[in-house]
Amino acid sequence: MGVITTSAILLRSFNYSETSKVLRFFTRDHGVMAVMAKGSRKSHGRFGGSIETFVTGELTAYVRPTRDLQTLKDFSATRPRRPLAAHVLRFAGASMLAEVALEHSGEGPAPEIFERLNHGLDAVEVVDESELPATLLREAWGLVADLGYHPVLDPCVQCGRALEAGEMGRFDFAGGGVRCAHCAEDGPGPRLGPHARRQLRQMLAGDPSVQVSHARAHLRLLENFVTYHLAGSRPLRTFQFLADLLGQDDSVTLEHM
Ligand SMILES: [Zn+2]
C-alpha cells in the first residue's frame, strides 16, 4: 500500500455508516478517485467541517492500485466554496459540472481537466446571477471538450461542406456534430439555427462575453450530447434539476434561433 498526495476537488459524498463517508474527488494526478473517510461524520471528528462538497484542497490517501475505493489519510482545504451551497442555482450548476467531470475514466494525471473544473467552479461561485446560465453552459461544454468529445460545428459531419452563415443545420449526436441543411433533411437529432450555432461556437471557444438567449434549450442539447457520448444513456439527474430551476418555456427549441 502506498501513500499519495494530490490536489483534489470533492464532487460528491455519500454516508457509508454511522461514522464514515465515501467521498468522490476529481484529482489532478489520478482523475476520479473514491476514498473512504473514516470518522468523517462525527462533528468533532478528524475532518470535522473541512470536507464540504466542491471544496478544493490537498488530498492524502492510502492507495492500493487494485482497489476502487481508497482510504483518506488527510485533507486540507485551500478553496472552501461555501457560497455555492447557499445559492440553489449555483449549487445545481456546480452539481451539473461535477456530474460531467465524474464521467472521466482515465486514472493518470489530468491537469487540464482539473484546472478547467477548478476555474469553472470559481466562476459559478462569483459570476453575476444574470450571467450564470451562460457561464454554466460555457464551462460544461469546455469540460466536455477536454474530456475528448468536442462537437464538430463546421463543416458538415455528413458531407464535409462548410455551412453558410445563415444556414439551418441539425445536431446529429451519433455523428458528433452538425449536419448542413441538405444533409439535415433525413437526419436524426434536433434542428439548430445559425444563431444557436454561433453561441455554441463561442461557448466552446470559452468566450466570456457569450450571450445565451435560450439557456434551457441549450441545456437540453448539452444533456443529450453528454448522455450519448459520455454517460452511456444513463440518465443525468443534475440536468433535470437545473432545467427546472432555469424555469423557461420548455417548448422553445434551438431551431428558431
Ligand atoms: Zn452536409
Residues whose N, C-alpha, C, O or C-beta is under 5 A from the ligand:
A	BS01	ZN	C156 Q158 C159 G160 R179 C180 C183
